[in-house]
Amino acid sequence: MIATWARTVSTRLRQRASVSIRHSAGLTKNPPARCNDPAEAYSEVDGVARLVHGDLPSMLVGGLGSLFFQMLHPYAMAGVADHSRYQEDPLGRLLQTANFINATTYGSSTQAHEAIDRVLNVHRFVHGVADDNQPYDANDPHLLLWVHCAEISMFLAGYQRFGAQSISDEDADRYVREMIPLARALGVLDPPASVAELNATMLRFRPELRLSAAGVVARDFIAHSVVKSRSQRFTYRLLVLSAWSLLAPWAQELLGVSPNRIMDRLVIRPSTTIVSYLMRLAVTPQARYVAMESPPSTTTT
């Protein structure tokens, strides 16, 4: 009886902690039903993307890293600065991104294409002139390639450093390949198909990158002004510092940050690893699904 009571209390506390952590990250809605039918799912049901995207702590670190990386392209940053309300509702923006990732990673093809169509519709209105008087357009395939590479490189790097389990180099390459259909659906013409191609593509963008005035504002806001609660500031600061550490040294220099390597290795990484472990106790990461030879044609959670 005591053991049963203890399990019940533990389950309830874990559920409450899960809700609290998800709400703190702006995830105020339950994730959609998980489609495990290979014939209906948009992504590979036994793929690496579902493993990487299903780990909340490393996705928070990688997601922040992708934001800092993306803002280094002045045209991508101009589109955000001119057409986004990220300073007014940062958690709302995070929720929109999370919903998109969930739909395209765990949803059916119908759910994923609906989410993709919403993004494409928004992109139609995101265009203007950057601070160098050059035009930008969110549907520019070249700019879309940058955003795609910045995102998946940081999601992957975040998981490799802070994820629930280690993944092989082959799985890392597979993750990059699994993201190709989504990239093409969003308008990327030639997305990378391996980690080596991903890294090479990122380097080709380097001459175009700089931190614009709008980028400075975004960097400082994301680093210092997203979280208001004192109780959450320490954890958020750890996530920010860990996100900076994922960036290549040349990207850190462009961003204007200089993480202390000794402090990172001895304090920041171990602390973030502990925080990630505690978060997983409350928010269980998605397990890698093993597809059946003849799965039932249903959508399951």
N, C-alpha and C positions, 0 to 999 in steps of 0.2 A: 504493500500500500504506500509506504513512504517512497519507494523507488518510483512508483507510478506518479505520485504527486510531484516529485522532483522533476521527472521528465516533462510533465505538463507545464510546470512553472518555467522550466528551461525553454520549452518551445514557445511559450507566450512572450517571454523576455526577448528571445531571438526574433520573433515576428515584430515586436515593437521596435527593436533596434533596427531591423531591416527597413521598416517604414521611415524611421527617423533619418537614417543614412540616405535613403533614396530621396526623401524630401529635401534634405540639405543640399543634395546635388541637383535639385530642380526636377527630379523624376517623381512627379506627383500622381502619375497614373500607372496602373499595372501594365506590364509589357503585354503586347498582343499574343494571341495563341500561337504556339510554335508549330509550324507546318513541317512534319517529318515524312511526308510522302514525296519521294524523288520526282514523281511525275507532276506534282503540283508546286513544289517549292521553287523559289527563285534562285536560291543559292544551293550549293552542294550540302545535302543534309549531314554528311559525314566529313565535311570540310574543315579546314583550319580556321576559316573566317569565323565560324560559329564558336570555336574555342577561344580565339583572341577577343572577339567582340562580346563574349559572355562573361568576361572577368572585369567587374566594375572598377576595382582599384587601379589596375594597370591601364584601363581605358580612360580613367580620369587623368592620369599622368600623361598618357599619350595624346589625349584630346587637348590638354593645355599645350603640350609641345607642338601640336599641329597648328594651333592658333598663333603661337609665337612665330613659327616657321612661315605660315602663310602671310603674316603681316609684313614680312621682309620684301614682298613684291609690291611695289608702289601702286600698281594698277589693281591688284586684288584688294589692297588696303583701301584704295579710293572707293571701290565699290561698296565696301563695308561701311566706311565713314559717311558716304553720301546717302546710302539707302537702308541702313540698319539702325535699329533702336537698341543696340547692344548695351549701351550705358544705362538706359532706362529700365531694361528688363533682361539682365544677363542670364538669369536662370530660365527665363522663358525661351531664350535662344538655345540654351543647352537642351531644354526639353524637346524643342523642334528637331534638333540634330539627333538626339537619342531616338526619337520616334522614327526618323528616317533610317537610321542604322538598324533599328529593330525590324522595320518593315522589309528592308532589302536583305537582311541577314537571315531572319527567322520566319518571314512571312511567305505567303503563297505568291505565285507570279502575279496574280491579280492585285494583291495588296502592294507588292513592290512597285508595279507599274503605276499604280495610283499615286504612290509617294514620289516617284520619279517625275510624273507629269506635273505634280504640284511645284516641284523645284524648277522644272523647265519653264513653267508659267511665270514664276517669280523672276527668273533670269531675264525674261523678255523686257522687263522694265529697269533692269540694272545696267545702266550705261551712262557715260558722261565724259568729263575731261579731268585728267589727273593734274597734279601740281606742276608737272612739266609741260602742260598745255597739250598733251597727247591724249587722244581718245582712248577710252577703255570700254569693254563690253563683256558682261559676265558670260556670254555665250561664245566668246572667242576660244576656239579649241586649244590654242597655245596656253592661255590663262587657265583654262580648265585642267590642262595637263599638270600645271604647277600645283594647283589646289589638290588634285588627286594624289600626286606624288607626296606632297607635304603631309597629307592625312595618313595614307597607308604606311609611310615610312615611320611616322611617330607612333601609330597604333601598334605596329610590329615591334618597334624598339621598346615601347613601354611594356609590352607583354614579355619580351625576351629578358628584360631586367627585373620586372616586378610581378610577372604572371604567376598563375597558380602552379604551373608545371613547366618544365623545359621543353622546347621544341627543337627538332633537328633542322639543319640547314635545308634539307629537302622540303620539310614542312614550311619553312620560311619562304622558299621559292614558290611552293604551292599556294601559299596565302596571296602572294603578289599576283599569280595567275588567276586565282579565284575572283579577284577584284576587277578583272578585265571587262566582263560583260556589263557591270554597273558603270564603269568608266565610259565605255562606248555609248551606253544608253544616255548618259548625261552630255555627250558631245565630244569626248576625247577621241582623237583620231588614231593615235598609235601609243596606247598605254604600255608600260614596261611589263615584261613577262617573267622577270626573275629579280632577285635582290641586286645582282650585279647591274642589270639594266636600270633598275630603280635608282641606284646610287649614281650611275653615270648620267642619268637624266637630270637628277638634282644638281649635279655639278655643272651641267650645261647652262643651267639657269643663273649661275652665280654672277655673271657680269650684269645681269638685269636687276639684281637685288640691292636694296638699300632701305634704310629705315627713314621713311618720310616723316613729316611733322605729325600727320595723322597716325602714323605707326607709333610714334613716341607716346601719344595720348593713349592709344589702345594698349600698348605694352604696360604703361604705368597703371592703367585702370584694371587690367586683368591681374596684374601682380599684386595690387594693394587694395582695390576698392570693391571687389565682387562680394566678398564675405563681410558681413557687418557684425555677426555674433562673435563675442570675445571667446566663447568656448570652442568655436570652430576655426579661429584664426591660425592657431598653431598647426593644425592638420593641413589647412589649405596652404599655408606657407611651405610646409614640407612638400606638398604636391607641386607647387610652383618651382621650387628649387630643384626638385627631381626632374621636372619637365625641362628646365634649362640644361640640366646635365645630359639629357638625351641628344641635344643639338651638337653638331660638329663644332670644333673650335672656331672655324671661320664664321659660322652662323651666329655663335655666341658673340663674336666680335662685332658683327654687323648689328646685332640686336642691342649691343651696349651693355651686356651683362658679362660678368667674369666670375663664375663659380669657383670657389676655393676647392681644388681637387682633393686635398687632404681632408678637409672638412666633409666634402661630399662622400668620400670613401669610408671615413671612420664614423661619421655621425648621420648624414642625410640619408644615405642608402639604407643603412641598418634600421634607422627609425621609420623610413617609409615602408620597408619590408615588414616591420612589426605592425604598423598601422594597416597595411594591406591584409595581413593575416587576420587581424581583429575584424576588419570589415567583412572578410569572407565568412567568418563565423555567423554573421548576421545576414549577409547577402550571398547566398551560395552561388558560386560561378556555374555557368552552363557546362554540363558534361558533354564530352564529344560523343556524338550519336553514331551508332553503328547501324548502317542501313540493312534491312532484311532483304533477302533475295526477292521476295514477293510481298512487299509491304501493303497493308490495307489502304485503300484510297480514302483516308480520313485526315483531318487536321487535329493534332494533339497538342497538349501542353507539355 
